[in-house]
Amino acid sequence: MFQYEKRLDCHALGKEIKRRRKAKGWTQEHLAQLVDLAPRSIMYIENRGQHTSLNSFYKLVTLLDISVDEFFYPDRHNGEDNAGNTLTVC
């Protein structure tokens, strides 16, 4: 059975969620109501990088307009492609 080794860096994503939430002037409680989670869950996502359901993940990144490419493909955003070649950004 194939097992994918790479894991999503949820700490970085949590920090981005917190940054975007604060930029909108929203409290954790307000964001929690919008995505139907407990305020404590938002706190854990932001501060501990806790994983959440795909549905909640989608709601959070959509509401906060977060592009998840940099979290799913960090090598591409650090100047390398999958083969380890340097990418050129125009």
The first five atom37 places (N, CA, C, CB, O) and aatype in JSON, in Angstrom:
{
  "aatype": [12, 13, 5, 18, 6, 11, 1, 10, 3, 4, 8, 0, 10, 7, 11, 6, 9, 11, 1, 1, 1, 11, 0, 11, 7, 17, 16, 5, 6, 8, 10, 0, 5, 10, 19, 3, 10, 0, 14, 1, 15, 9, 12, 18, 9, 6, 2, 1, 7, 5, 8, 16, 15, 10, 2, 15, 13, 18, 11, 10, 19, 16, 10, 10, 3, 9, 15, 19, 3, 6, 13, 13, 18, 14, 3, 1, 8, 2, 7, 6, 3, 2, 0, 7, 2, 16, 10, 16, 19, 4],
  "atom_mask": [
    [1, 1, 1, 1, 1],
    [1, 1, 1, 1, 1],
    [1, 1, 1, 1, 1],
    [1, 1, 1, 1, 1],
    [1, 1, 1, 1, 1],
    [1, 1, 1, 1, 1],
    [1, 1, 1, 1, 1],
    [1, 1, 1, 1, 1],
    [1, 1, 1, 1, 1],
    [1, 1, 1, 1, 1],
    [1, 1, 1, 1, 1],
    [1, 1, 1, 1, 1],
    [1, 1, 1, 1, 1],
    [1, 1, 1, 0, 1],
    [1, 1, 1, 1, 1],
    [1, 1, 1, 1, 1],
    [1, 1, 1, 1, 1],
    [1, 1, 1, 1, 1],
    [1, 1, 1, 1, 1],
    [1, 1, 1, 1, 1],
    [1, 1, 1, 1, 1],
    [1, 1, 1, 1, 1],
    [1, 1, 1, 1, 1],
    [1, 1, 1, 1, 1],
    [1, 1, 1, 0, 1],
    [1, 1, 1, 1, 1],
    [1, 1, 1, 1, 1],
    [1, 1, 1, 1, 1],
    [1, 1, 1, 1, 1],
    [1, 1, 1, 1, 1],
    [1, 1, 1, 1, 1],
    [1, 1, 1, 1, 1],
    [1, 1, 1, 1, 1],
    [1, 1, 1, 1, 1],
    [1, 1, 1, 1, 1],
    [1, 1, 1, 1, 1],
    [1, 1, 1, 1, 1],
    [1, 1, 1, 1, 1],
    [1, 1, 1, 1, 1],
    [1, 1, 1, 1, 1],
    [1, 1, 1, 1, 1],
    [1, 1, 1, 1, 1],
    [1, 1, 1, 1, 1],
    [1, 1, 1, 1, 1],
    [1, 1, 1, 1, 1],
    [1, 1, 1, 1, 1],
    [1, 1, 1, 1, 1],
    [1, 1, 1, 1, 1],
    [1, 1, 1, 0, 1],
    [1, 1, 1, 1, 1],
    [1, 1, 1, 1, 1],
    [1, 1, 1, 1, 1],
    [1, 1, 1, 1, 1],
    [1, 1, 1, 1, 1],
    [1, 1, 1, 1, 1],
    [1, 1, 1, 1, 1],
    [1, 1, 1, 1, 1],
    [1, 1, 1, 1, 1],
    [1, 1, 1, 1, 1],
    [1, 1, 1, 1, 1],
    [1, 1, 1, 1, 1],
    [1, 1, 1, 1, 1],
    [1, 1, 1, 1, 1],
    [1, 1, 1, 1, 1],
    [1, 1, 1, 1, 1],
    [1, 1, 1, 1, 1],
    [1, 1, 1, 1, 1],
    [1, 1, 1, 1, 1],
    [1, 1, 1, 1, 1],
    [1, 1, 1, 1, 1],
    [1, 1, 1, 1, 1],
    [1, 1, 1, 1, 1],
    [1, 1, 1, 1, 1],
    [1, 1, 1, 1, 1],
    [1, 1, 1, 1, 1],
    [1, 1, 1, 1, 1],
    [1, 1, 1, 1, 1],
    [1, 1, 1, 1, 1],
    [1, 1, 1, 0, 1],
    [1, 1, 1, 1, 1],
    [1, 1, 1, 1, 1],
    [1, 1, 1, 1, 1],
    [1, 1, 1, 1, 1],
    [1, 1, 1, 0, 1],
    [1, 1, 1, 1, 1],
    [1, 1, 1, 1, 1],
    [1, 1, 1, 1, 1],
    [1, 1, 1, 1, 1],
    [1, 1, 1, 1, 1],
    [1, 1, 1, 1, 1]
  ],
  "atom_positions": [
    [[0.84, -1.18, 0.0], [0.0, 0.0, 0.0], [0.89, 1.24, 0.0], [-0.96, 0.0, 1.22], [1.87, 1.3, 0.74]],
    [[0.54, 2.21, -0.82], [1.3, 3.45, -0.92], [0.98, 4.36, 0.25], [1.01, 4.15, -2.26], [-0.19, 4.57, 0.59]],
    [[2.02, 4.9, 0.85], [1.82, 5.86, 1.93], [2.61, 7.12, 1.61], [2.24, 5.28, 3.3], [3.82, 7.06, 1.39]],
    [[1.93, 8.24, 1.58], [2.56, 9.51, 1.27], [3.26, 10.02, 2.51], [1.52, 10.53, 0.75], [2.65, 10.14, 3.57]],
    [[4.53, 10.33, 2.4], [5.36, 10.71, 3.55], [5.25, 12.18, 3.95], [6.79, 10.39, 3.26], [5.36, 12.5, 5.13]],
    [[5.03, 13.06, 2.98], [5.03, 14.49, 3.26], [3.76, 14.9, 3.99], [5.17, 15.29, 1.96], [2.67, 14.43, 3.67]],
    [[3.9, 15.77, 4.98], [2.75, 16.25, 5.74], [2.6, 17.75, 5.58], [2.89, 15.89, 7.23], [3.58, 18.47, 5.43]],
    [[1.38, 18.19, 5.62], [1.06, 19.6, 5.53], [1.6, 20.31, 6.76], [-0.47, 19.82, 5.38], [1.38, 19.87, 7.89]],
    [[2.31, 21.42, 6.55], [2.84, 22.2, 7.67], [1.71, 23.06, 8.24], [4.04, 23.1, 7.21], [1.47, 24.18, 7.8]],
    [[1.03, 22.51, 9.22], [-0.13, 23.2, 9.78], [0.24, 24.34, 10.71], [-0.99, 22.21, 10.51], [-0.59, 25.21, 10.98]],
    [[1.47, 24.37, 11.22], [1.88, 25.5, 12.05], [1.95, 26.77, 11.22], [3.25, 25.23, 12.72], [1.46, 27.81, 11.63]],
    [[2.55, 26.68, 10.05], [2.64, 27.84, 9.17], [1.26, 28.27, 8.7], [3.54, 27.53, 7.96], [0.96, 29.46, 8.62]],
    [[0.42, 27.31, 8.38], [-0.94, 27.62, 7.96], [-1.72, 28.28, 9.1], [-1.66, 26.35, 7.48], [-2.46, 29.24, 8.87]],
    [[-1.55, 27.77, 10.31], [-2.23, 28.37, 11.47], [-1.81, 29.81, 11.7], [0.0, 0.0, 0.0], [-2.64, 30.65, 12.02]],
    [[-0.53, 30.08, 11.53], [-0.05, 31.47, 11.68], [-0.66, 32.38, 10.62], [1.49, 31.51, 11.58], [-0.99, 33.53, 10.89]],
    [[-0.8, 31.85, 9.41], [-1.4, 32.64, 8.33], [-2.89, 32.88, 8.58], [-1.22, 31.93, 6.98], [-3.39, 33.97, 8.3]],
    [[-3.58, 31.89, 9.11], [-4.99, 32.06, 9.46], [-5.11, 33.15, 10.52], [-5.6, 30.72, 9.97], [-5.99, 34.01, 10.42]],
    [[-4.26, 33.11, 11.52], [-4.28, 34.12, 12.59], [-3.99, 35.51, 12.03], [-3.25, 33.76, 13.69], [-4.66, 36.48, 12.38]],
    [[-2.99, 35.6, 11.16], [-2.63, 36.9, 10.56], [-3.79, 37.47, 9.76], [-1.39, 36.75, 9.67], [-4.12, 38.65, 9.9]],
    [[-4.41, 36.65, 8.93], [-5.52, 37.11, 8.1], [-6.75, 37.46, 8.94], [-5.89, 36.03, 7.08], [-7.44, 38.44, 8.66]],
    [[-7.01, 36.66, 9.98], [-8.15, 36.95, 10.86], [-7.98, 38.29, 11.54], [-8.3, 35.85, 11.92], [-8.92, 39.09, 11.59]],
    [[-6.79, 38.54, 12.06], [-6.53, 39.82, 12.73], [-6.59, 40.98, 11.76], [-5.16, 39.79, 13.42], [-7.06, 42.06, 12.11]],
    [[-6.12, 40.77, 10.53], [-6.16, 41.83, 9.52], [-7.61, 42.24, 9.21], [-5.46, 41.37, 8.23], [-7.87, 43.39, 8.86]],
    [[-8.53, 41.3, 9.33], [-9.94, 41.59, 9.12], [-10.6, 42.18, 10.37], [-10.68, 40.33, 8.69], [-11.74, 42.64, 10.32]],
    [[-9.88, 42.15, 11.49], [-10.43, 42.67, 12.73], [-11.38, 41.7, 13.41], [0.0, 0.0, 0.0], [-12.21, 42.11, 14.22]],
    [[-11.27, 40.42, 13.07], [-12.16, 39.41, 13.64], [-11.55, 38.77, 14.87], [-12.47, 38.33, 12.59], [-10.33, 38.61, 14.96]],
    [[-12.39, 38.43, 15.82], [-11.95, 37.66, 16.99], [-11.98, 36.18, 16.63], [-12.85, 37.96, 18.23], [-12.56, 35.78, 15.62]],
    [[-11.35, 35.38, 17.48], [-11.43, 33.93, 17.29], [-12.87, 33.46, 17.42], [-10.53, 33.2, 18.32], [-13.3, 32.54, 16.71]],
    [[-13.62, 34.09, 18.3], [-15.01, 33.72, 18.49], [-15.83, 33.98, 17.23], [-15.6, 34.49, 19.68], [-16.66, 33.16, 16.85]],
    [[-15.6, 35.13, 16.6], [-16.34, 35.47, 15.39], [-16.01, 34.5, 14.26], [-16.02, 36.91, 14.95], [-16.91, 34.0, 13.58]],
    [[-14.73, 34.22, 14.06], [-14.32, 33.28, 13.02], [-14.89, 31.89, 13.3], [-12.79, 33.22, 12.92], [-15.33, 31.2, 12.39]],
    [[-14.88, 31.5, 14.55], [-15.43, 30.19, 14.93], [-16.9, 30.09, 14.55], [-15.25, 29.95, 16.44], [-17.34, 29.05, 14.04]],
    [[-17.67, 31.14, 14.78], [-19.08, 31.14, 14.4], [-19.25, 31.03, 12.88], [-19.76, 32.42, 14.91], [-20.14, 30.32, 12.4]],
    [[-18.4, 31.71, 12.14], [-18.49, 31.7, 10.68], [-18.23, 30.32, 10.08], [-17.53, 32.69, 10.08], [-18.83, 29.95, 9.07]],
    [[-17.33, 29.57, 10.7], [-16.96, 28.25, 10.15], [-17.53, 27.1, 10.97], [-15.45, 28.12, 10.08], [-17.2, 25.93, 10.74]],
    [[-18.39, 27.42, 11.93], [-19.06, 26.41, 12.75], [-18.09, 25.52, 13.51], [-19.95, 25.56, 11.87], [-18.18, 24.29, 13.47]],
    [[-17.16, 26.17, 14.22], [-16.22, 25.49, 15.11], [-16.29, 26.16, 16.48], [-14.77, 25.52, 14.54], [-16.85, 27.25, 16.62]],
    [[-15.72, 25.52, 17.46], [-15.6, 26.12, 18.79], [-14.44, 27.11, 18.78], [-15.39, 25.02, 19.89], [-13.44, 26.87, 18.1]],
    [[-14.55, 28.22, 19.51], [-13.44, 29.17, 19.57], [-12.12, 28.51, 19.98], [-13.77, 30.29, 20.55], [-11.06, 28.91, 19.51]],
    [[-12.19, 27.52, 20.85], [-10.98, 26.81, 21.27], [-10.33, 26.09, 20.09], [-11.32, 25.81, 22.39], [-9.1, 26.0, 20.02]],
    [[-11.14, 25.58, 19.17], [-10.6, 24.92, 17.98], [-9.81, 25.91, 17.13], [-11.73, 24.29, 17.15], [-8.75, 25.58, 16.6]],
    [[-10.33, 27.12, 16.98], [-9.62, 28.16, 16.23], [-8.29, 28.46, 16.91], [-10.48, 29.46, 16.1], [-7.26, 28.6, 16.25]],
    [[-8.31, 28.56, 18.24], [-7.09, 28.82, 18.99], [-6.06, 27.71, 18.74], [-7.39, 28.94, 20.5], [-4.88, 28.0, 18.52]],
    [[-6.5, 26.46, 18.77], [-5.58, 25.34, 18.55], [-5.04, 25.32, 17.12], [-6.28, 24.02, 18.85], [-3.86, 25.02, 16.91]],
    [[-5.87, 25.64, 16.16], [-5.43, 25.7, 14.76], [-4.37, 26.78, 14.6], [-6.63, 25.97, 13.81], [-3.32, 26.55, 13.99]],
    [[-4.64, 27.96, 15.14], [-3.72, 29.1, 15.0], [-2.42, 28.92, 15.78], [-4.41, 30.37, 15.46], [-1.35, 29.23, 15.26]],
    [[-2.51, 28.43, 16.98], [-1.32, 28.4, 17.85], [-0.59, 27.07, 17.9], [-1.73, 28.76, 19.23], [0.61, 27.04, 18.17]],
    [[-1.27, 25.98, 17.64], [-0.65, 24.66, 17.74], [-0.55, 23.95, 16.39], [-1.43, 23.79, 18.7], [0.06, 22.89, 16.28]],
    [[-1.16, 24.56, 15.36], [-1.13, 23.9, 14.06], [-1.98, 22.65, 14.01], [0.0, 0.0, 0.0], [-1.69, 21.72, 13.26]],
    [[-3.03, 22.63, 14.83], [-3.9, 21.45, 14.88], [-4.56, 21.23, 13.53], [-4.96, 21.6, 15.98], [-5.0, 22.18, 12.88]],
    [[-4.64, 19.96, 13.1], [-5.33, 19.62, 11.87], [-6.83, 19.76, 12.09], [-4.97, 18.17, 11.4], [-7.33, 19.6, 13.2]],
    [[-7.54, 20.05, 11.02], [-8.98, 20.18, 11.08], [-9.6, 19.36, 9.95], [-9.42, 21.67, 11.0], [-8.88, 18.85, 9.1]],
    [[-10.89, 19.25, 9.94], [-11.56, 18.52, 8.87], [-11.36, 19.26, 7.54], [-13.08, 18.33, 9.17], [-11.09, 20.46, 7.52]],
    [[-11.51, 18.54, 6.46], [-11.38, 19.15, 5.15], [-12.43, 20.23, 4.95], [-11.5, 18.09, 4.05], [-12.16, 21.26, 4.34]],
    [[-13.63, 19.99, 5.45], [-14.7, 20.97, 5.33], [-14.35, 22.27, 6.06], [-16.02, 20.38, 5.88], [-14.53, 23.36, 5.51]],
    [[-13.86, 22.16, 7.28], [-13.48, 23.35, 8.05], [-12.27, 24.04, 7.42], [-13.17, 22.97, 9.51], [-12.21, 25.27, 7.37]],
    [[-11.32, 23.25, 6.94], [-10.15, 23.78, 6.26], [-10.59, 24.63, 5.06], [-9.22, 22.64, 5.8], [-10.12, 25.75, 4.87]],
    [[-11.49, 24.08, 4.26], [-11.99, 24.79, 3.08], [-12.67, 26.1, 3.47], [-12.96, 23.9, 2.29], [-12.44, 27.14, 2.86]],
    [[-13.52, 26.04, 4.5], [-14.2, 27.25, 4.96], [-13.21, 28.32, 5.4], [-15.17, 26.92, 6.11], [-13.34, 29.49, 5.06]],
    [[-12.2, 27.91, 6.17], [-11.22, 28.87, 6.69], [-10.43, 29.53, 5.57], [-10.25, 28.16, 7.65], [-10.33, 30.76, 5.52]],
    [[-9.87, 28.74, 4.67], [-9.03, 29.32, 3.62], [-9.85, 30.13, 2.63], [-8.27, 28.24, 2.89], [-9.35, 31.1, 2.06]],
    [[-11.11, 29.75, 2.41], [-11.98, 30.5, 1.51], [-12.37, 31.84, 2.13], [-13.23, 29.69, 1.17], [-12.28, 32.88, 1.48]],
    [[-12.81, 31.81, 3.38], [-13.21, 33.04, 4.07], [-12.06, 34.03, 4.2], [-13.75, 32.7, 5.45], [-12.25, 35.24, 4.07]],
    [[-10.87, 33.51, 4.45], [-9.72, 34.37, 4.68], [-8.88, 34.58, 3.43], [-8.85, 33.78, 5.77], [-7.82, 35.22, 3.49]],
    [[-9.34, 34.06, 2.29], [-8.67, 34.24, 1.0], [-7.2, 33.84, 1.06], [-8.8, 35.7, 0.54], [-6.31, 34.6, 0.68]],
    [[-6.97, 32.63, 1.54], [-5.61, 32.1, 1.67], [-5.33, 31.12, 0.54], [-5.41, 31.41, 3.05], [-6.09, 30.17, 0.34]],
    [[-4.26, 31.34, -0.2], [-3.81, 30.39, -1.21], [-3.01, 29.32, -0.5], [-2.96, 31.1, -2.33], [-2.04, 29.62, 0.2]],
    [[-3.4, 28.08, -0.67], [-2.75, 27.0, 0.07], [-1.57, 26.39, -0.66], [-3.75, 25.93, 0.38], [-0.91, 25.5, -0.12]],
    [[-1.28, 26.83, -1.87], [-0.16, 26.27, -2.64], [1.14, 26.31, -1.87], [0.0, 27.02, -3.95], [1.9, 25.34, -1.89]],
    [[1.42, 27.41, -1.2], [2.69, 27.53, -0.48], [2.79, 26.55, 0.68], [2.87, 28.94, 0.03], [3.89, 26.23, 1.12]],
    [[1.66, 26.06, 1.19], [1.66, 25.1, 2.28], [1.7, 23.66, 1.76], [0.44, 25.31, 3.16], [2.3, 22.79, 2.39]],
    [[1.06, 23.42, 0.61], [1.07, 22.09, 0.01], [2.35, 21.82, -0.76], [-0.13, 21.92, -0.9], [2.83, 20.68, -0.81]],
    [[2.91, 22.86, -1.36], [4.12, 22.73, -2.18], [5.18, 23.72, -1.75], [3.78, 22.93, -3.67], [5.54, 24.61, -2.53]],
    [[5.7, 23.62, -0.54], [6.67, 24.61, -0.05], [7.94, 24.66, -0.87], [7.02, 24.32, 1.39], [8.56, 25.73, -0.98]],
    [[8.37, 23.54, -1.47], [9.58, 23.54, -2.28], [9.45, 24.45, -3.48], [9.91, 22.13, -2.74], [10.41, 25.11, -3.87]],
    [[8.29, 24.51, -4.06], [8.06, 25.38, -5.22], [8.13, 26.85, -4.83], [6.7, 25.08, -5.84], [8.5, 27.69, -5.64]],
    [[7.78, 27.14, -3.61], [7.8, 28.53, -3.15], [9.14, 28.91, -2.55], [6.71, 28.75, -2.12], [9.38, 30.08, -2.24]],
    [[10.03, 27.94, -2.4], [11.39, 28.21, -1.92], [12.38, 28.22, -3.07], [11.8, 27.18, -0.88], [13.59, 28.19, -2.85]],
    [[11.85, 28.26, -4.31], [12.72, 28.36, -5.46], [13.14, 27.06, -6.09], [0.0, 0.0, 0.0], [14.07, 27.04, -6.89]],
    [[12.47, 25.93, -5.74], [12.8, 24.64, -6.32], [11.53, 23.98, -6.82], [13.53, 23.73, -5.31], [10.46, 24.17, -6.24]],
    [[11.66, 23.19, -7.88], [10.53, 22.38, -8.33], [10.67, 20.98, -7.75], [10.44, 22.34, -9.88], [11.57, 20.73, -6.95]],
    [[9.81, 20.07, -8.15], [9.82, 18.72, -7.57], [11.11, 17.96, -7.84], [8.68, 17.92, -8.11], [11.48, 17.09, -7.06]],
    [[11.81, 18.28, -8.93], [13.05, 17.58, -9.26], [14.26, 18.22, -8.61], [13.23, 17.54, -10.76], [15.38, 17.77, -8.84]],
    [[14.05, 19.25, -7.81], [15.14, 19.92, -7.13], [15.79, 20.99, -7.99], [0.0, 0.0, 0.0], [16.83, 21.54, -7.62]],
    [[15.18, 21.3, -9.15], [15.72, 22.33, -10.02], [15.26, 23.7, -9.55], [15.29, 22.09, -11.47], [14.15, 23.85, -9.03]],
    [[16.1, 24.68, -9.73], [15.76, 26.04, -9.35], [14.72, 26.6, -10.3], [17.0, 26.94, -9.34], [14.85, 26.48, -11.52]],
    [[13.67, 27.21, -9.75], [12.63, 27.82, -10.56], [12.96, 29.28, -10.8], [11.24, 27.67, -9.88], [13.55, 29.95, -9.95]],
    [[12.58, 29.77, -11.96], [12.75, 31.18, -12.28], [11.38, 31.83, -12.25], [13.45, 31.38, -13.67], [10.46, 31.37, -12.91]],
    [[11.24, 32.89, -11.5], [9.98, 33.61, -11.43], [10.13, 34.89, -12.23], [9.58, 33.91, -9.96], [11.05, 35.68, -12.01]],
    [[9.2, 35.08, -13.16], [9.27, 36.27, -14.02], [8.57, 37.45, -13.39], [8.66, 35.99, -15.39], [8.53, 38.53, -13.98]]
  ]
}
